[in-house]
């Protein structure tokens, strides 16, 4: 029966975030799914070396998506 739990990798050991219904020393198979990191996945998608342009595109409120709701 498959069981999915979150775990933290620390000092070479996977530590589950909750107790597992396992017997002591019971062997299991572990499949690791890495959490998506959208910054790393999209880095370099649009090639640009102009630091001022990058800062403008990142910080200009007119480019926010979704745009902020209009005031009544």
C-alpha positions as CSV (number, residue, x, y, z in Angstrom):
1,X,0.0,0.0,0.0
2,X,1.6,3.3,-1.1
3,X,2.0,6.1,1.5
4,X,3.0,9.6,0.7
5,X,4.6,11.8,3.4
6,X,6.8,14.9,3.5
7,X,10.3,14.5,4.8
8,X,13.3,16.6,5.5
9,X,16.8,15.5,4.5
10,X,19.2,16.3,7.3
11,X,22.8,15.1,8.0
12,X,22.4,12.3,5.4
13,X,19.1,11.0,6.8
14,X,15.5,11.4,5.5
15,X,13.3,12.4,8.5
16,X,9.5,12.0,7.9
17,X,7.3,14.8,9.1
18,X,5.0,12.3,10.7
19,X,5.1,8.9,12.4
20,X,5.0,6.0,9.9
21,X,3.0,2.8,10.3
22,X,6.2,0.6,10.1
23,X,7.8,-2.0,12.2
24,X,11.3,-1.4,13.6
25,X,13.9,-2.2,11.0
26,X,11.3,-2.8,8.3
27,X,12.7,-2.2,4.8
28,X,10.8,0.1,2.4
29,X,11.4,1.5,-1.1
30,X,11.7,5.3,-1.2
31,X,11.0,7.5,-4.3
32,X,12.1,11.1,-4.0
33,X,10.1,13.9,-5.8
34,X,11.9,17.2,-5.6
35,X,9.8,20.3,-5.0
36,X,9.6,22.6,-8.0
37,X,11.8,25.7,-7.9
38,X,10.3,28.1,-10.4
39,X,13.2,30.5,-10.1
40,X,15.7,27.9,-11.1
41,X,13.5,26.4,-13.8
42,X,12.9,29.8,-15.5
43,X,16.4,31.3,-15.1
44,X,17.8,32.3,-18.4
45,X,14.5,31.6,-20.2
46,X,14.6,35.2,-21.6
47,X,18.2,36.0,-22.3
48,X,19.1,39.5,-21.1
49,X,22.3,41.0,-19.7
50,X,21.1,44.5,-19.1
51,X,20.9,44.8,-15.3
52,X,18.7,48.0,-15.4
53,X,16.2,46.4,-17.7
54,X,16.0,43.3,-15.5
55,X,15.4,45.4,-12.4
56,X,12.7,47.4,-14.2
57,X,10.9,44.3,-15.4
58,X,11.1,42.7,-11.9
59,X,10.0,45.7,-9.9
60,X,7.7,47.9,-12.1
61,X,4.2,47.7,-10.6
62,X,2.6,48.1,-14.1
63,X,4.0,44.7,-15.0
64,X,2.5,42.9,-12.1
65,X,0.6,39.7,-13.0
66,X,-2.2,39.4,-12.2
67,X,-2.7,43.2,-12.2
68,X,-3.9,44.6,-8.9
69,X,-7.7,45.1,-8.7
70,X,-8.9,48.6,-9.8
71,X,-10.1,50.9,-7.1
72,X,-13.9,51.4,-7.0
